[in-house]
Amino acid sequence: MDLNFLYYAILTLFVIINPVGTIGVIRSLLEDYNKKDRKRIIHKAMVVATSSLLVFTIFGNAIFGFLDISLYSFKIAGGILLGMISFQMIFGQKQKTKHTSEEEDEWETMENLAITPLAIPLMTGPGAITTGILLYSSAVSAEQKIFVILAVVIACMLAYVIFRSSDRIFNLLGTTGTKVITRLMGLILLAIAVQYITGGIYDFYLTFV
């Protein structure tokens, strides 16, 4: 069994989901709810996020085939995207999402808050989707593909545990500790991004040489 591939997939997905660095955002979004409602919202958000990530991970290749997009092109593009996200994590920049007043009214209910913005794009954003598709596309055997699916579930479960314990973890780490961990994860993600880009360039070279 290629357990190293499984560990690599779990680590990559966990880093891009970045649950520790997202704790502060979770706290601010759910501060008006009681403890019971916060747990309910986080549970639903994680179910939606995990399901969405699994769908994109498994069927991403079919979408590429339909659009006639080569894997090396997506590796390079995905590596660039992950690199941009890693720079935001390293330098402490926050992604801003614009929304209308009508959307703000929809987010007033717990159900809509769990779906947007918690599940999508906070937990399962472009980076996580790109990573899932790239991992599944890079799997060379049925066993590795199963490992990728398992890695998605495990990474999301780990994130769920951290989100459920967000109050205690944030109080323990504090703002400074959370920022330090986020920046370390950003460095790891940057290395992964470089690996995807160089791998895509190498695949391109083999295709035309």
C-alpha positions as CSV (number, residue, x, y, z in Angstrom):
1,M,0.0,0.0,0.0
2,D,1.3,3.4,-1.0
3,L,0.7,5.1,2.4
4,N,3.1,7.9,1.6
5,F,0.8,9.0,-1.2
6,L,-2.1,9.0,1.3
7,Y,-0.2,11.0,3.9
8,Y,0.9,13.5,1.2
9,A,-2.7,13.9,0.0
10,I,-4.0,14.5,3.5
11,L,-1.3,17.0,4.3
12,T,-1.9,18.9,1.0
13,L,-5.6,19.1,1.4
14,F,-5.4,20.0,5.1
15,V,-2.9,22.8,4.4
16,I,-5.1,24.3,1.6
17,I,-8.3,24.1,3.8
18,N,-6.2,25.8,6.5
19,P,-8.7,25.3,9.4
20,V,-6.4,26.9,12.0
21,G,-6.0,30.0,10.0
22,T,-9.7,30.2,9.4
23,I,-10.7,30.0,13.1
24,G,-10.8,33.8,13.5
25,V,-13.2,34.1,10.5
26,I,-15.4,31.3,11.9
27,R,-15.6,33.1,15.3
28,S,-16.5,36.4,13.8
29,L,-19.2,34.9,11.6
30,L,-20.8,32.9,14.4
31,E,-20.4,35.2,17.3
32,D,-24.1,36.1,17.4
33,Y,-25.2,32.5,17.8
34,N,-25.2,30.4,21.0
35,K,-22.9,27.3,21.4
36,K,-25.6,24.8,20.3
37,D,-26.4,26.8,17.1
38,R,-22.7,27.3,16.3
39,K,-22.1,23.5,16.4
40,R,-25.2,22.9,14.2
41,I,-24.0,25.5,11.6
42,I,-20.4,24.1,11.5
43,H,-21.8,20.5,11.1
44,K,-23.9,21.4,8.2
45,A,-21.2,23.5,6.6
46,M,-18.7,20.7,6.8
47,V,-21.2,18.2,5.3
48,V,-21.8,20.6,2.3
49,A,-18.1,21.4,2.0
50,T,-17.0,17.7,2.0
51,S,-19.7,16.6,-0.4
52,S,-18.8,19.5,-2.8
53,L,-15.1,18.7,-2.7
54,L,-15.7,15.0,-3.3
55,V,-17.8,15.7,-6.4
56,F,-15.3,18.1,-7.9
57,T,-12.4,15.7,-7.0
58,I,-13.9,12.7,-8.6
59,F,-15.5,14.2,-11.7
60,G,-12.9,16.9,-12.4
61,N,-11.2,14.7,-15.0
62,A,-14.5,14.1,-16.8
63,I,-14.9,17.9,-17.0
64,F,-11.4,18.2,-18.4
65,G,-12.1,15.6,-21.0
66,F,-15.3,17.3,-22.1
67,L,-13.5,20.7,-22.4
68,D,-10.4,19.1,-24.0
69,I,-8.1,20.5,-21.4
70,S,-4.8,18.7,-20.9
71,L,-3.6,17.7,-17.5
72,Y,-0.3,19.5,-17.7
73,S,-2.1,22.7,-18.4
74,F,-4.2,22.3,-15.3
75,K,-1.2,21.4,-13.2
76,I,0.5,24.6,-14.2
77,A,-2.6,26.7,-13.8
78,G,-3.4,25.0,-10.5
79,G,0.1,25.5,-9.3
80,I,-0.1,29.3,-10.1
81,L,-3.4,29.5,-8.2
82,L,-2.1,27.7,-5.2
83,G,1.0,29.9,-5.3
84,M,-1.2,33.0,-5.2
85,I,-3.1,31.6,-2.2
86,S,0.1,30.7,-0.4
87,F,1.4,34.3,-0.8
88,Q,-1.8,35.6,0.7
89,M,-1.3,33.2,3.6
90,I,2.3,34.1,4.1
91,F,1.8,37.9,4.0
92,G,-1.5,37.9,5.9
93,Q,-3.7,39.1,3.1
94,K,-7.4,38.3,3.2
95,Q,-9.5,37.4,0.3
96,K,-12.5,39.7,0.0
97,T,-15.8,38.5,-1.3
98,K,-18.3,41.1,-2.6
99,H,-22.0,40.5,-2.0
100,T,-25.2,42.4,-2.5
101,S,-27.7,43.5,0.2
102,E,-30.1,40.8,-1.0
103,E,-27.4,38.2,-0.4
104,E,-26.9,39.6,3.1
105,D,-30.5,39.2,3.8
106,E,-30.3,35.5,2.7
107,W,-27.3,34.9,5.0
108,E,-29.4,35.9,8.1
109,T,-30.6,32.3,8.5
110,M,-28.4,29.6,9.9
111,E,-28.9,27.3,6.9
112,N,-27.7,29.8,4.3
113,L,-24.8,30.9,6.5
114,A,-23.7,27.3,6.7
115,I,-23.7,27.0,2.9
116,T,-22.3,30.4,2.0
117,P,-19.8,31.6,3.0
118,L,-18.8,28.9,5.5
119,A,-18.9,25.8,3.3
120,I,-18.3,27.6,0.0
121,P,-15.9,29.3,-0.5
122,L,-14.4,29.4,3.1
123,M,-14.0,25.6,3.6
124,T,-14.1,24.4,0.0
125,G,-12.8,27.2,-2.2
126,P,-11.0,27.3,-5.5
127,G,-7.7,26.2,-3.9
128,A,-9.2,23.1,-2.3
129,I,-11.1,22.2,-5.4
130,T,-8.0,22.6,-7.6
131,T,-5.9,20.5,-5.1
132,G,-8.5,17.7,-5.1
133,I,-8.7,17.5,-8.9
134,L,-4.9,17.6,-9.2
135,L,-4.4,14.9,-6.7
136,Y,-7.0,12.6,-8.2
137,S,-5.6,13.3,-11.7
138,S,-2.1,12.5,-10.5
139,A,-3.2,9.1,-9.1
140,V,-1.7,6.4,-11.2
141,S,-3.7,3.5,-9.8
142,A,-7.1,2.6,-8.5
143,E,-5.6,2.3,-5.0
144,Q,-4.2,5.9,-5.2
145,K,-7.6,7.2,-6.4
146,I,-9.2,5.6,-3.4
147,F,-6.6,7.2,-1.2
148,V,-7.4,10.6,-2.6
149,I,-11.1,10.2,-1.8
150,L,-10.1,9.0,1.7
151,A,-7.8,11.9,2.1
152,V,-10.6,14.3,1.3
153,V,-12.8,12.8,4.0
154,I,-9.9,12.7,6.6
155,A,-8.8,16.2,5.9
156,C,-12.3,17.5,6.2
157,M,-12.9,15.5,9.4
158,L,-9.7,17.0,10.9
159,A,-10.9,20.5,9.9
160,Y,-14.3,19.7,11.4
161,V,-12.7,18.8,14.8
162,I,-10.7,22.0,14.7
163,F,-13.7,24.2,13.8
164,R,-15.8,22.5,16.6
165,S,-13.0,23.4,19.0
166,S,-12.4,26.9,17.5
167,D,-13.1,28.8,20.7
168,R,-10.6,26.8,22.8
169,I,-7.9,26.7,20.1
170,F,-8.2,30.4,19.4
171,N,-8.0,31.2,23.1
172,L,-5.0,28.9,23.4
173,L,-3.0,30.2,20.4
174,G,-4.2,33.7,20.4
175,T,-4.1,36.0,17.4
176,T,-0.3,35.8,17.1
177,G,-0.1,32.0,17.3
178,T,-2.8,31.6,14.7
179,K,-1.0,34.0,12.3
180,V,2.3,32.1,12.8
181,I,0.7,28.7,11.9
182,T,-1.1,30.2,8.9
183,R,2.3,31.6,7.6
184,L,4.0,28.2,8.1
185,M,1.1,26.5,6.2
186,G,1.6,29.1,3.5
187,L,5.2,28.1,3.0
188,I,4.3,24.5,2.7
189,L,1.6,25.3,0.2
190,L,4.1,27.4,-1.8
191,A,6.4,24.4,-2.1
192,I,3.5,22.2,-3.2
193,A,2.5,24.9,-5.8
194,V,6.1,24.9,-7.2
195,Q,6.0,21.1,-7.4
196,Y,2.8,21.2,-9.5
197,I,4.1,23.9,-11.8
198,T,7.4,22.1,-12.4
199,G,5.6,18.8,-12.9
200,G,3.3,20.4,-15.4
201,I,6.2,21.8,-17.4
202,Y,7.9,18.4,-17.3
203,D,4.8,16.7,-18.6
204,F,4.5,19.4,-21.4
205,Y,8.1,18.7,-22.4
206,L,7.6,14.9,-22.6
207,T,4.4,15.5,-24.7
208,F,6.1,17.5,-27.4
209,V,9.7,16.1,-27.3
